[in-house]
């Protein structure tokens, strides 16, 4: 798998985390979230990918939306902040363990089953 596909797959797998991180400090429009993810990770999301996830996060009580003129602005709820912090702690633990796991294995000892 090429690096751009791997990066895109990773971003899409953790898109809910990236969205909560994006709006954790300040409210954003959907387009701003898409632009931020594209700028930071080089992954271009379609509205058909982003908006259903935003609605899902809102339905779970993790995000709140408000109307600003003709646009909808999203921000993280208190429940969303708690979930975001819990998720970051879990990801830090997993990535630390993964790093140790990989470091402790040598390429010549890997076997394909």
Phi and psi in radians as a Rosetta constraint file:
Dihedral C 1 N 2 CA 2 C 2 CIRCULARHARMONIC -1.285 0.35
Dihedral N 2 CA 2 C 2 N 3 CIRCULARHARMONIC 2.769 0.35
Dihedral C 2 N 3 CA 3 C 3 CIRCULARHARMONIC -1.038 0.35
Dihedral N 3 CA 3 C 3 N 4 CIRCULARHARMONIC -0.792 0.35
Dihedral C 3 N 4 CA 4 C 4 CIRCULARHARMONIC -1.037 0.35
Dihedral N 4 CA 4 C 4 N 5 CIRCULARHARMONIC -0.676 0.35
Dihedral C 4 N 5 CA 5 C 5 CIRCULARHARMONIC -1.193 0.35
Dihedral N 5 CA 5 C 5 N 6 CIRCULARHARMONIC -0.679 0.35
Dihedral C 5 N 6 CA 6 C 6 CIRCULARHARMONIC -1.119 0.35
Dihedral N 6 CA 6 C 6 N 7 CIRCULARHARMONIC -0.787 0.35
Dihedral C 6 N 7 CA 7 C 7 CIRCULARHARMONIC -1.092 0.35
Dihedral N 7 CA 7 C 7 N 8 CIRCULARHARMONIC -0.779 0.35
Dihedral C 7 N 8 CA 8 C 8 CIRCULARHARMONIC -1.100 0.35
Dihedral N 8 CA 8 C 8 N 9 CIRCULARHARMONIC -0.743 0.35
Dihedral C 8 N 9 CA 9 C 9 CIRCULARHARMONIC -1.088 0.35
Dihedral N 9 CA 9 C 9 N 10 CIRCULARHARMONIC -0.743 0.35
Dihedral C 9 N 10 CA 10 C 10 CIRCULARHARMONIC -1.102 0.35
Dihedral N 10 CA 10 C 10 N 11 CIRCULARHARMONIC -0.848 0.35
Dihedral C 10 N 11 CA 11 C 11 CIRCULARHARMONIC -1.052 0.35
Dihedral N 11 CA 11 C 11 N 12 CIRCULARHARMONIC -0.774 0.35
Dihedral C 11 N 12 CA 12 C 12 CIRCULARHARMONIC -1.182 0.35
Dihedral N 12 CA 12 C 12 N 13 CIRCULARHARMONIC -0.571 0.35
Dihedral C 12 N 13 CA 13 C 13 CIRCULARHARMONIC -1.171 0.35
Dihedral N 13 CA 13 C 13 N 14 CIRCULARHARMONIC -0.574 0.35
Dihedral C 13 N 14 CA 14 C 14 CIRCULARHARMONIC -1.967 0.35
Dihedral N 14 CA 14 C 14 N 15 CIRCULARHARMONIC 0.470 0.35
Dihedral C 14 N 15 CA 15 C 15 CIRCULARHARMONIC -1.050 0.35
Dihedral N 15 CA 15 C 15 N 16 CIRCULARHARMONIC -0.654 0.35
Dihedral C 15 N 16 CA 16 C 16 CIRCULARHARMONIC -1.071 0.35
Dihedral N 16 CA 16 C 16 N 17 CIRCULARHARMONIC -0.662 0.35
Dihedral C 16 N 17 CA 17 C 17 CIRCULARHARMONIC -1.179 0.35
Dihedral N 17 CA 17 C 17 N 18 CIRCULARHARMONIC -0.765 0.35
Dihedral C 17 N 18 CA 18 C 18 CIRCULARHARMONIC -1.091 0.35
Dihedral N 18 CA 18 C 18 N 19 CIRCULARHARMONIC -0.684 0.35
Dihedral C 18 N 19 CA 19 C 19 CIRCULARHARMONIC -1.148 0.35
Dihedral N 19 CA 19 C 19 N 20 CIRCULARHARMONIC -0.815 0.35
Dihedral C 19 N 20 CA 20 C 20 CIRCULARHARMONIC -1.103 0.35
Dihedral N 20 CA 20 C 20 N 21 CIRCULARHARMONIC -0.637 0.35
Dihedral C 20 N 21 CA 21 C 21 CIRCULARHARMONIC -1.139 0.35
Dihedral N 21 CA 21 C 21 N 22 CIRCULARHARMONIC -0.711 0.35
Dihedral C 21 N 22 CA 22 C 22 CIRCULARHARMONIC -1.098 0.35
Dihedral N 22 CA 22 C 22 N 23 CIRCULARHARMONIC -0.725 0.35
Dihedral C 22 N 23 CA 23 C 23 CIRCULARHARMONIC -1.720 0.35
Dihedral N 23 CA 23 C 23 N 24 CIRCULARHARMONIC 0.109 0.35
Dihedral C 23 N 24 CA 24 C 24 CIRCULARHARMONIC -1.130 0.35
Dihedral N 24 CA 24 C 24 N 25 CIRCULARHARMONIC -0.649 0.35
Dihedral C 24 N 25 CA 25 C 25 CIRCULARHARMONIC -1.576 0.35
Dihedral N 25 CA 25 C 25 N 26 CIRCULARHARMONIC -0.581 0.35
Dihedral C 25 N 26 CA 26 C 26 CIRCULARHARMONIC -2.755 0.35
Dihedral N 26 CA 26 C 26 N 27 CIRCULARHARMONIC 2.714 0.35
Dihedral C 26 N 27 CA 27 C 27 CIRCULARHARMONIC -1.180 0.35
Dihedral N 27 CA 27 C 27 N 28 CIRCULARHARMONIC 2.619 0.35
Dihedral C 27 N 28 CA 28 C 28 CIRCULARHARMONIC -2.500 0.35
Dihedral N 28 CA 28 C 28 N 29 CIRCULARHARMONIC 2.666 0.35
Dihedral C 28 N 29 CA 29 C 29 CIRCULARHARMONIC -1.380 0.35
Dihedral N 29 CA 29 C 29 N 30 CIRCULARHARMONIC 2.755 0.35
Dihedral C 29 N 30 CA 30 C 30 CIRCULARHARMONIC -0.971 0.35
Dihedral N 30 CA 30 C 30 N 31 CIRCULARHARMONIC -0.764 0.35
Dihedral C 30 N 31 CA 31 C 31 CIRCULARHARMONIC -1.062 0.35
Dihedral N 31 CA 31 C 31 N 32 CIRCULARHARMONIC -0.674 0.35
Dihedral C 31 N 32 CA 32 C 32 CIRCULARHARMONIC -1.127 0.35
Dihedral N 32 CA 32 C 32 N 33 CIRCULARHARMONIC -0.655 0.35
Dihedral C 32 N 33 CA 33 C 33 CIRCULARHARMONIC -1.133 0.35
Dihedral N 33 CA 33 C 33 N 34 CIRCULARHARMONIC -0.790 0.35
Dihedral C 33 N 34 CA 34 C 34 CIRCULARHARMONIC -1.065 0.35
Dihedral N 34 CA 34 C 34 N 35 CIRCULARHARMONIC -0.765 0.35
Dihedral C 34 N 35 CA 35 C 35 CIRCULARHARMONIC -1.125 0.35
Dihedral N 35 CA 35 C 35 N 36 CIRCULARHARMONIC -0.706 0.35
Dihedral C 35 N 36 CA 36 C 36 CIRCULARHARMONIC -1.109 0.35
Dihedral N 36 CA 36 C 36 N 37 CIRCULARHARMONIC -0.798 0.35
Dihedral C 36 N 37 CA 37 C 37 CIRCULARHARMONIC -1.132 0.35
Dihedral N 37 CA 37 C 37 N 38 CIRCULARHARMONIC -0.678 0.35
Dihedral C 37 N 38 CA 38 C 38 CIRCULARHARMONIC -1.136 0.35
Dihedral N 38 CA 38 C 38 N 39 CIRCULARHARMONIC -0.771 0.35
Dihedral C 38 N 39 CA 39 C 39 CIRCULARHARMONIC -1.147 0.35
Dihedral N 39 CA 39 C 39 N 40 CIRCULARHARMONIC -0.768 0.35
Dihedral C 39 N 40 CA 40 C 40 CIRCULARHARMONIC -1.357 0.35
Dihedral N 40 CA 40 C 40 N 41 CIRCULARHARMONIC -0.637 0.35
Dihedral C 40 N 41 CA 41 C 41 CIRCULARHARMONIC -2.094 0.35
Dihedral N 41 CA 41 C 41 N 42 CIRCULARHARMONIC -0.146 0.35
Dihedral C 41 N 42 CA 42 C 42 CIRCULARHARMONIC 1.265 0.35
Dihedral N 42 CA 42 C 42 N 43 CIRCULARHARMONIC 0.339 0.35
Dihedral C 42 N 43 CA 43 C 43 CIRCULARHARMONIC -1.919 0.35
Dihedral N 43 CA 43 C 43 N 44 CIRCULARHARMONIC 2.136 0.35
Dihedral C 43 N 44 CA 44 C 44 CIRCULARHARMONIC -1.671 0.35
Dihedral N 44 CA 44 C 44 N 45 CIRCULARHARMONIC 2.019 0.35
Dihedral C 44 N 45 CA 45 C 45 CIRCULARHARMONIC -1.626 0.35
Dihedral N 45 CA 45 C 45 N 46 CIRCULARHARMONIC 2.594 0.35
Dihedral C 45 N 46 CA 46 C 46 CIRCULARHARMONIC -1.628 0.35
Dihedral N 46 CA 46 C 46 N 47 CIRCULARHARMONIC 2.739 0.35
Dihedral C 46 N 47 CA 47 C 47 CIRCULARHARMONIC -1.000 0.35
Dihedral N 47 CA 47 C 47 N 48 CIRCULARHARMONIC -0.560 0.35
Dihedral C 47 N 48 CA 48 C 48 CIRCULARHARMONIC -1.188 0.35
Dihedral N 48 CA 48 C 48 N 49 CIRCULARHARMONIC -0.301 0.35
Dihedral C 48 N 49 CA 49 C 49 CIRCULARHARMONIC -1.603 0.35
Dihedral N 49 CA 49 C 49 N 50 CIRCULARHARMONIC -0.789 0.35
Dihedral C 49 N 50 CA 50 C 50 CIRCULARHARMONIC -1.291 0.35
Dihedral N 50 CA 50 C 50 N 51 CIRCULARHARMONIC -0.910 0.35
Dihedral C 50 N 51 CA 51 C 51 CIRCULARHARMONIC -1.148 0.35
Dihedral N 51 CA 51 C 51 N 52 CIRCULARHARMONIC -0.688 0.35
Dihedral C 51 N 52 CA 52 C 52 CIRCULARHARMONIC -1.053 0.35
Dihedral N 52 CA 52 C 52 N 53 CIRCULARHARMONIC -0.628 0.35
Dihedral C 52 N 53 CA 53 C 53 CIRCULARHARMONIC -1.212 0.35
Dihedral N 53 CA 53 C 53 N 54 CIRCULARHARMONIC -0.722 0.35
Dihedral C 53 N 54 CA 54 C 54 CIRCULARHARMONIC -1.020 0.35
Dihedral N 54 CA 54 C 54 N 55 CIRCULARHARMONIC -0.752 0.35
Dihedral C 54 N 55 CA 55 C 55 CIRCULARHARMONIC -1.153 0.35
Dihedral N 55 CA 55 C 55 N 56 CIRCULARHARMONIC -0.676 0.35
Dihedral C 55 N 56 CA 56 C 56 CIRCULARHARMONIC -1.109 0.35
Dihedral N 56 CA 56 C 56 N 57 CIRCULARHARMONIC -0.783 0.35
Dihedral C 56 N 57 CA 57 C 57 CIRCULARHARMONIC -1.102 0.35
Dihedral N 57 CA 57 C 57 N 58 CIRCULARHARMONIC -0.655 0.35
Dihedral C 57 N 58 CA 58 C 58 CIRCULARHARMONIC -1.170 0.35
Dihedral N 58 CA 58 C 58 N 59 CIRCULARHARMONIC -0.753 0.35
Dihedral C 58 N 59 CA 59 C 59 CIRCULARHARMONIC -1.099 0.35
Dihedral N 59 CA 59 C 59 N 60 CIRCULARHARMONIC -0.506 0.35
Dihedral C 59 N 60 CA 60 C 60 CIRCULARHARMONIC -1.460 0.35
Dihedral N 60 CA 60 C 60 N 61 CIRCULARHARMONIC -0.055 0.35
Dihedral C 60 N 61 CA 61 C 61 CIRCULARHARMONIC 1.428 0.35
Dihedral N 61 CA 61 C 61 N 62 CIRCULARHARMONIC 0.244 0.35
Dihedral C 61 N 62 CA 62 C 62 CIRCULARHARMONIC -1.588 0.35
Dihedral N 62 CA 62 C 62 N 63 CIRCULARHARMONIC -0.362 0.35
Dihedral C 62 N 63 CA 63 C 63 CIRCULARHARMONIC -2.274 0.35
Dihedral N 63 CA 63 C 63 N 64 CIRCULARHARMONIC 2.725 0.35
Dihedral C 63 N 64 CA 64 C 64 CIRCULARHARMONIC -2.243 0.35
Dihedral N 64 CA 64 C 64 N 65 CIRCULARHARMONIC 2.415 0.35
Dihedral C 64 N 65 CA 65 C 65 CIRCULARHARMONIC -2.063 0.35
Dihedral N 65 CA 65 C 65 N 66 CIRCULARHARMONIC 2.571 0.35
Dihedral C 65 N 66 CA 66 C 66 CIRCULARHARMONIC -2.346 0.35
Dihedral N 66 CA 66 C 66 N 67 CIRCULARHARMONIC 2.676 0.35
Dihedral C 66 N 67 CA 67 C 67 CIRCULARHARMONIC -1.559 0.35
Dihedral N 67 CA 67 C 67 N 68 CIRCULARHARMONIC 2.312 0.35
Dihedral C 67 N 68 CA 68 C 68 CIRCULARHARMONIC -2.177 0.35
Dihedral N 68 CA 68 C 68 N 69 CIRCULARHARMONIC 1.566 0.35
Dihedral C 68 N 69 CA 69 C 69 CIRCULARHARMONIC 1.228 0.35
Dihedral N 69 CA 69 C 69 N 70 CIRCULARHARMONIC -2.130 0.35
Dihedral C 69 N 70 CA 70 C 70 CIRCULARHARMONIC -1.680 0.35
Dihedral N 70 CA 70 C 70 N 71 CIRCULARHARMONIC 0.029 0.35
Dihedral C 70 N 71 CA 71 C 71 CIRCULARHARMONIC -1.891 0.35
Dihedral N 71 CA 71 C 71 N 72 CIRCULARHARMONIC 2.743 0.35
Dihedral C 71 N 72 CA 72 C 72 CIRCULARHARMONIC -1.867 0.35
Dihedral N 72 CA 72 C 72 N 73 CIRCULARHARMONIC 2.270 0.35
Dihedral C 72 N 73 CA 73 C 73 CIRCULARHARMONIC -1.920 0.35
Dihedral N 73 CA 73 C 73 N 74 CIRCULARHARMONIC 2.408 0.35
Dihedral C 73 N 74 CA 74 C 74 CIRCULARHARMONIC -1.982 0.35
Dihedral N 74 CA 74 C 74 N 75 CIRCULARHARMONIC 2.462 0.35
Dihedral C 74 N 75 CA 75 C 75 CIRCULARHARMONIC -2.514 0.35
Dihedral N 75 CA 75 C 75 N 76 CIRCULARHARMONIC 2.835 0.35
Dihedral C 75 N 76 CA 76 C 76 CIRCULARHARMONIC -1.432 0.35
Dihedral N 76 CA 76 C 76 N 77 CIRCULARHARMONIC 2.474 0.35
Dihedral C 76 N 77 CA 77 C 77 CIRCULARHARMONIC -1.526 0.35
Dihedral N 77 CA 77 C 77 N 78 CIRCULARHARMONIC 3.020 0.35
Dihedral C 77 N 78 CA 78 C 78 CIRCULARHARMONIC -1.067 0.35
Dihedral N 78 CA 78 C 78 N 79 CIRCULARHARMONIC -0.767 0.35
Dihedral C 78 N 79 CA 79 C 79 CIRCULARHARMONIC -1.067 0.35
Dihedral N 79 CA 79 C 79 N 80 CIRCULARHARMONIC -0.680 0.35
Dihedral C 79 N 80 CA 80 C 80 CIRCULARHARMONIC -1.132 0.35
Dihedral N 80 CA 80 C 80 N 81 CIRCULARHARMONIC -0.702 0.35
Dihedral C 80 N 81 CA 81 C 81 CIRCULARHARMONIC -1.082 0.35
Dihedral N 81 CA 81 C 81 N 82 CIRCULARHARMONIC -0.732 0.35
Dihedral C 81 N 82 CA 82 C 82 CIRCULARHARMONIC -1.114 0.35
Dihedral N 82 CA 82 C 82 N 83 CIRCULARHARMONIC -0.784 0.35
Dihedral C 82 N 83 CA 83 C 83 CIRCULARHARMONIC -1.129 0.35
Dihedral N 83 CA 83 C 83 N 84 CIRCULARHARMONIC -0.711 0.35
Dihedral C 83 N 84 CA 84 C 84 CIRCULARHARMONIC -1.066 0.35
Dihedral N 84 CA 84 C 84 N 85 CIRCULARHARMONIC -0.836 0.35
Dihedral C 84 N 85 CA 85 C 85 CIRCULARHARMONIC -1.090 0.35
Dihedral N 85 CA 85 C 85 N 86 CIRCULARHARMONIC -0.737 0.35
Dihedral C 85 N 86 CA 86 C 86 CIRCULARHARMONIC -1.075 0.35
Dihedral N 86 CA 86 C 86 N 87 CIRCULARHARMONIC -0.738 0.35
Dihedral C 86 N 87 CA 87 C 87 CIRCULARHARMONIC -1.170 0.35
Dihedral N 87 CA 87 C 87 N 88 CIRCULARHARMONIC -0.734 0.35
Dihedral C 87 N 88 CA 88 C 88 CIRCULARHARMONIC -1.087 0.35
Dihedral N 88 CA 88 C 88 N 89 CIRCULARHARMONIC -0.744 0.35
Dihedral C 88 N 89 CA 89 C 89 CIRCULARHARMONIC -1.067 0.35
Dihedral N 89 CA 89 C 89 N 90 CIRCULARHARMONIC -0.765 0.35
Dihedral C 89 N 90 CA 90 C 90 CIRCULARHARMONIC -1.120 0.35
Dihedral N 90 CA 90 C 90 N 91 CIRCULARHARMONIC -0.768 0.35
Dihedral C 90 N 91 CA 91 C 91 CIRCULARHARMONIC -1.119 0.35
Dihedral N 91 CA 91 C 91 N 92 CIRCULARHARMONIC -0.729 0.35
Dihedral C 91 N 92 CA 92 C 92 CIRCULARHARMONIC -1.028 0.35
Dihedral N 92 CA 92 C 92 N 93 CIRCULARHARMONIC -0.766 0.35
Dihedral C 92 N 93 CA 93 C 93 CIRCULARHARMONIC -1.091 0.35
Dihedral N 93 CA 93 C 93 N 94 CIRCULARHARMONIC -0.835 0.35
Dihedral C 93 N 94 CA 94 C 94 CIRCULARHARMONIC -1.096 0.35
Dihedral N 94 CA 94 C 94 N 95 CIRCULARHARMONIC -0.786 0.35
Dihedral C 94 N 95 CA 95 C 95 CIRCULARHARMONIC -1.199 0.35
Dihedral N 95 CA 95 C 95 N 96 CIRCULARHARMONIC -0.608 0.35
Dihedral C 95 N 96 CA 96 C 96 CIRCULARHARMONIC -1.124 0.35
Dihedral N 96 CA 96 C 96 N 97 CIRCULARHARMONIC -0.807 0.35
Dihedral C 96 N 97 CA 97 C 97 CIRCULARHARMONIC -1.130 0.35
Dihedral N 97 CA 97 C 97 N 98 CIRCULARHARMONIC -0.702 0.35
Dihedral C 97 N 98 CA 98 C 98 CIRCULARHARMONIC -1.099 0.35
Dihedral N 98 CA 98 C 98 N 99 CIRCULARHARMONIC -0.751 0.35
Dihedral C 98 N 99 CA 99 C 99 CIRCULARHARMONIC -1.049 0.35
Dihedral N 99 CA 99 C 99 N 100 CIRCULARHARMONIC -0.805 0.35
Dihedral C 99 N 100 CA 100 C 100 CIRCULARHARMONIC -1.107 0.35
Dihedral N 100 CA 100 C 100 N 101 CIRCULARHARMONIC -0.773 0.35
Dihedral C 100 N 101 CA 101 C 101 CIRCULARHARMONIC -1.010 0.35
Dihedral N 101 CA 101 C 101 N 102 CIRCULARHARMONIC -0.808 0.35
Dihedral C 101 N 102 CA 102 C 102 CIRCULARHARMONIC -1.192 0.35
Dihedral N 102 CA 102 C 102 N 103 CIRCULARHARMONIC -0.766 0.35
Dihedral C 102 N 103 CA 103 C 103 CIRCULARHARMONIC -1.039 0.35
Dihedral N 103 CA 103 C 103 N 104 CIRCULARHARMONIC -0.586 0.35
Dihedral C 103 N 104 CA 104 C 104 CIRCULARHARMONIC -1.413 0.35
Dihedral N 104 CA 104 C 104 N 105 CIRCULARHARMONIC -0.052 0.35
Dihedral C 104 N 105 CA 105 C 105 CIRCULARHARMONIC -1.953 0.35
Dihedral N 105 CA 105 C 105 N 106 CIRCULARHARMONIC 2.406 0.35
Dihedral C 105 N 106 CA 106 C 106 CIRCULARHARMONIC -1.747 0.35
Dihedral N 106 CA 106 C 106 N 107 CIRCULARHARMONIC 2.542 0.35
Dihedral C 106 N 107 CA 107 C 107 CIRCULARHARMONIC -0.996 0.35
Dihedral N 107 CA 107 C 107 N 108 CIRCULARHARMONIC -0.649 0.35
Dihedral C 107 N 108 CA 108 C 108 CIRCULARHARMONIC -1.289 0.35
Dihedral N 108 CA 108 C 108 N 109 CIRCULARHARMONIC -0.181 0.35
Dihedral C 108 N 109 CA 109 C 109 CIRCULARHARMONIC -1.719 0.35
Dihedral N 109 CA 109 C 109 N 110 CIRCULARHARMONIC -0.105 0.35
Dihedral C 109 N 110 CA 110 C 110 CIRCULARHARMONIC -1.263 0.35
Dihedral N 110 CA 110 C 110 N 111 CIRCULARHARMONIC 2.378 0.35
Dihedral C 110 N 111 CA 111 C 111 CIRCULARHARMONIC -2.163 0.35
Dihedral N 111 CA 111 C 111 N 112 CIRCULARHARMONIC 2.450 0.35
Dihedral C 111 N 112 CA 112 C 112 CIRCULARHARMONIC -1.659 0.35
Dihedral N 112 CA 112 C 112 N 113 CIRCULARHARMONIC 2.206 0.35
